[in-house]
Amino acid sequence: MKIQPLADRVLVKPAPAETKTVGGIIIPDTAKEKPLKGQIIAAGKGTKDEEMVLKEGDEVLYGKYSGQEIEVEGEKYLIMRQSDVLAILG
């Protein structure tokens, strides 16, 4: 299934959460920090007031509570406005 975001929205695939151990204890998935970076999978065309500067393949940082979580064919994605993206990783 192909998803094409509209206007100033982007589809982001979050980076996998890092597995951490504390003194030999493995922290369960429910306690892991959500990643704050990901890769742009698709981007809208922008609006008449705001040009789309993000493009497919960009690695980005986004805010902790940014975007709406969606699941497509078993994969988890975030769909968010371009303004929710904080930076492009170079």
Biotite code that builds the C-alpha atoms (Angstrom):
import biotite.structure as struc

atoms = struc.array([
    struc.Atom([0.000, 0.000, 0.000], chain_id="A", res_id=1, res_name="MET", atom_name="CA", element="C"),
    struc.Atom([1.367, 3.431, -0.928], chain_id="A", res_id=2, res_name="LYS", atom_name="CA", element="C"),
    struc.Atom([0.623, 6.415, 1.305], chain_id="A", res_id=3, res_name="ILE", atom_name="CA", element="C"),
    struc.Atom([0.975, 9.937, -0.075], chain_id="A", res_id=4, res_name="GLN", atom_name="CA", element="C"),
    struc.Atom([0.790, 12.645, 2.605], chain_id="A", res_id=5, res_name="PRO", atom_name="CA", element="C"),
    struc.Atom([-1.156, 15.784, 1.714], chain_id="A", res_id=6, res_name="LEU", atom_name="CA", element="C"),
    struc.Atom([-0.142, 19.450, 1.917], chain_id="A", res_id=7, res_name="ALA", atom_name="CA", element="C"),
    struc.Atom([2.655, 20.034, 4.478], chain_id="A", res_id=8, res_name="ASP", atom_name="CA", element="C"),
    struc.Atom([2.633, 16.553, 6.017], chain_id="A", res_id=9, res_name="ARG", atom_name="CA", element="C"),
    struc.Atom([5.344, 13.879, 5.934], chain_id="A", res_id=10, res_name="VAL", atom_name="CA", element="C"),
    struc.Atom([5.363, 10.132, 6.595], chain_id="A", res_id=11, res_name="LEU", atom_name="CA", element="C"),
    struc.Atom([8.207, 9.122, 8.924], chain_id="A", res_id=12, res_name="VAL", atom_name="CA", element="C"),
    struc.Atom([9.523, 5.645, 9.757], chain_id="A", res_id=13, res_name="LYS", atom_name="CA", element="C"),
    struc.Atom([10.870, 5.940, 13.325], chain_id="A", res_id=14, res_name="PRO", atom_name="CA", element="C"),
    struc.Atom([14.309, 4.537, 14.052], chain_id="A", res_id=15, res_name="ALA", atom_name="CA", element="C"),
    struc.Atom([14.140, 1.372, 16.180], chain_id="A", res_id=16, res_name="PRO", atom_name="CA", element="C"),
    struc.Atom([14.276, 1.908, 19.951], chain_id="A", res_id=17, res_name="ALA", atom_name="CA", element="C"),
    struc.Atom([17.668, 1.152, 21.428], chain_id="A", res_id=18, res_name="GLU", atom_name="CA", element="C"),
    struc.Atom([17.924, -1.883, 23.693], chain_id="A", res_id=19, res_name="THR", atom_name="CA", element="C"),
    struc.Atom([19.504, -0.952, 27.013], chain_id="A", res_id=20, res_name="LYS", atom_name="CA", element="C"),
    struc.Atom([20.663, -3.103, 29.872], chain_id="A", res_id=21, res_name="THR", atom_name="CA", element="C"),
    struc.Atom([21.200, -1.895, 33.404], chain_id="A", res_id=22, res_name="VAL", atom_name="CA", element="C"),
    struc.Atom([23.541, -4.076, 35.438], chain_id="A", res_id=23, res_name="GLY", atom_name="CA", element="C"),
    struc.Atom([22.568, -7.157, 33.418], chain_id="A", res_id=24, res_name="GLY", atom_name="CA", element="C"),
    struc.Atom([18.813, -6.413, 33.548], chain_id="A", res_id=25, res_name="ILE", atom_name="CA", element="C"),
    struc.Atom([17.181, -6.009, 30.150], chain_id="A", res_id=26, res_name="ILE", atom_name="CA", element="C"),
    struc.Atom([14.609, -3.214, 30.035], chain_id="A", res_id=27, res_name="ILE", atom_name="CA", element="C"),
    struc.Atom([11.310, -4.396, 28.464], chain_id="A", res_id=28, res_name="PRO", atom_name="CA", element="C"),
    struc.Atom([9.909, -2.817, 25.272], chain_id="A", res_id=29, res_name="ASP", atom_name="CA", element="C"),
    struc.Atom([7.209, -0.953, 27.193], chain_id="A", res_id=30, res_name="THR", atom_name="CA", element="C"),
    struc.Atom([9.821, 0.969, 29.195], chain_id="A", res_id=31, res_name="ALA", atom_name="CA", element="C"),
    struc.Atom([12.036, 1.902, 26.228], chain_id="A", res_id=32, res_name="LYS", atom_name="CA", element="C"),
    struc.Atom([12.317, 5.535, 25.212], chain_id="A", res_id=33, res_name="GLU", atom_name="CA", element="C"),
    struc.Atom([10.619, 6.323, 21.925], chain_id="A", res_id=34, res_name="LYS", atom_name="CA", element="C"),
    struc.Atom([13.187, 7.293, 19.305], chain_id="A", res_id=35, res_name="PRO", atom_name="CA", element="C"),
    struc.Atom([13.185, 10.928, 18.306], chain_id="A", res_id=36, res_name="LEU", atom_name="CA", element="C"),
    struc.Atom([14.667, 10.380, 14.865], chain_id="A", res_id=37, res_name="LYS", atom_name="CA", element="C"),
    struc.Atom([13.526, 8.654, 11.742], chain_id="A", res_id=38, res_name="GLY", atom_name="CA", element="C"),
    struc.Atom([13.544, 8.613, 7.960], chain_id="A", res_id=39, res_name="GLN", atom_name="CA", element="C"),
    struc.Atom([11.133, 10.438, 5.647], chain_id="A", res_id=40, res_name="ILE", atom_name="CA", element="C"),
    struc.Atom([9.267, 7.818, 3.587], chain_id="A", res_id=41, res_name="ILE", atom_name="CA", element="C"),
    struc.Atom([6.987, 10.225, 1.701], chain_id="A", res_id=42, res_name="ALA", atom_name="CA", element="C"),
    struc.Atom([6.273, 13.950, 1.692], chain_id="A", res_id=43, res_name="ALA", atom_name="CA", element="C"),
    struc.Atom([3.384, 16.137, 0.574], chain_id="A", res_id=44, res_name="GLY", atom_name="CA", element="C"),
    struc.Atom([3.777, 18.951, -1.949], chain_id="A", res_id=45, res_name="LYS", atom_name="CA", element="C"),
    struc.Atom([3.566, 21.767, 0.614], chain_id="A", res_id=46, res_name="GLY", atom_name="CA", element="C"),
    struc.Atom([1.035, 24.589, 0.734], chain_id="A", res_id=47, res_name="THR", atom_name="CA", element="C"),
    struc.Atom([0.824, 27.920, -1.053], chain_id="A", res_id=48, res_name="LYS", atom_name="CA", element="C"),
    struc.Atom([2.179, 29.554, 2.127], chain_id="A", res_id=49, res_name="ASP", atom_name="CA", element="C"),
    struc.Atom([4.816, 26.952, 3.046], chain_id="A", res_id=50, res_name="GLU", atom_name="CA", element="C"),
    struc.Atom([7.182, 25.260, 0.604], chain_id="A", res_id=51, res_name="GLU", atom_name="CA", element="C"),
    struc.Atom([8.025, 21.582, 1.302], chain_id="A", res_id=52, res_name="MET", atom_name="CA", element="C"),
    struc.Atom([11.730, 21.429, 2.142], chain_id="A", res_id=53, res_name="VAL", atom_name="CA", element="C"),
    struc.Atom([11.784, 17.796, 3.328], chain_id="A", res_id=54, res_name="LEU", atom_name="CA", element="C"),
    struc.Atom([12.174, 14.994, 0.809], chain_id="A", res_id=55, res_name="LYS", atom_name="CA", element="C"),
    struc.Atom([12.036, 11.219, 0.729], chain_id="A", res_id=56, res_name="GLU", atom_name="CA", element="C"),
    struc.Atom([15.105, 9.650, 2.337], chain_id="A", res_id=57, res_name="GLY", atom_name="CA", element="C"),
    struc.Atom([15.947, 12.544, 4.706], chain_id="A", res_id=58, res_name="ASP", atom_name="CA", element="C"),
    struc.Atom([16.997, 11.505, 8.227], chain_id="A", res_id=59, res_name="GLU", atom_name="CA", element="C"),
    struc.Atom([15.222, 13.825, 10.663], chain_id="A", res_id=60, res_name="VAL", atom_name="CA", element="C"),
    struc.Atom([14.805, 14.666, 14.345], chain_id="A", res_id=61, res_name="LEU", atom_name="CA", element="C"),
    struc.Atom([11.293, 15.399, 15.610], chain_id="A", res_id=62, res_name="TYR", atom_name="CA", element="C"),
    struc.Atom([9.618, 16.398, 18.869], chain_id="A", res_id=63, res_name="GLY", atom_name="CA", element="C"),
    struc.Atom([8.766, 13.804, 21.508], chain_id="A", res_id=64, res_name="LYS", atom_name="CA", element="C"),
    struc.Atom([4.987, 14.156, 21.114], chain_id="A", res_id=65, res_name="TYR", atom_name="CA", element="C"),
    struc.Atom([4.954, 14.910, 17.384], chain_id="A", res_id=66, res_name="SER", atom_name="CA", element="C"),
    struc.Atom([2.774, 13.213, 14.821], chain_id="A", res_id=67, res_name="GLY", atom_name="CA", element="C"),
    struc.Atom([0.027, 10.640, 14.692], chain_id="A", res_id=68, res_name="GLN", atom_name="CA", element="C"),
    struc.Atom([1.074, 6.988, 14.929], chain_id="A", res_id=69, res_name="GLU", atom_name="CA", element="C"),
    struc.Atom([-0.303, 4.740, 12.181], chain_id="A", res_id=70, res_name="ILE", atom_name="CA", element="C"),
    struc.Atom([0.276, 1.097, 11.275], chain_id="A", res_id=71, res_name="GLU", atom_name="CA", element="C"),
    struc.Atom([0.348, -0.099, 7.669], chain_id="A", res_id=72, res_name="VAL", atom_name="CA", element="C"),
    struc.Atom([0.907, -3.773, 6.800], chain_id="A", res_id=73, res_name="GLU", atom_name="CA", element="C"),
    struc.Atom([2.466, -4.432, 10.212], chain_id="A", res_id=74, res_name="GLY", atom_name="CA", element="C"),
    struc.Atom([4.904, -1.483, 10.035], chain_id="A", res_id=75, res_name="GLU", atom_name="CA", element="C"),
    struc.Atom([4.587, 1.508, 12.377], chain_id="A", res_id=76, res_name="LYS", atom_name="CA", element="C"),
    struc.Atom([4.888, 5.027, 10.981], chain_id="A", res_id=77, res_name="TYR", atom_name="CA", element="C"),
    struc.Atom([4.303, 8.594, 12.105], chain_id="A", res_id=78, res_name="LEU", atom_name="CA", element="C"),
    struc.Atom([2.490, 11.165, 10.006], chain_id="A", res_id=79, res_name="ILE", atom_name="CA", element="C"),
    struc.Atom([3.225, 14.756, 11.017], chain_id="A", res_id=80, res_name="MET", atom_name="CA", element="C"),
    struc.Atom([3.385, 18.304, 9.761], chain_id="A", res_id=81, res_name="ARG", atom_name="CA", element="C"),
    struc.Atom([6.655, 19.562, 8.362], chain_id="A", res_id=82, res_name="GLN", atom_name="CA", element="C"),
    struc.Atom([6.772, 22.115, 11.208], chain_id="A", res_id=83, res_name="SER", atom_name="CA", element="C"),
    struc.Atom([6.947, 19.246, 13.750], chain_id="A", res_id=84, res_name="ASP", atom_name="CA", element="C"),
    struc.Atom([10.338, 18.241, 12.326], chain_id="A", res_id=85, res_name="VAL", atom_name="CA", element="C"),
    struc.Atom([13.136, 19.912, 14.277], chain_id="A", res_id=86, res_name="LEU", atom_name="CA", element="C"),
    struc.Atom([16.170, 19.179, 12.061], chain_id="A", res_id=87, res_name="ALA", atom_name="CA", element="C"),
    struc.Atom([17.536, 17.230, 9.113], chain_id="A", res_id=88, res_name="ILE", atom_name="CA", element="C"),
    struc.Atom([20.527, 15.044, 9.987], chain_id="A", res_id=89, res_name="LEU", atom_name="CA", element="C"),
    struc.Atom([23.337, 15.531, 7.497], chain_id="A", res_id=90, res_name="GLY", atom_name="CA", element="C"),
])
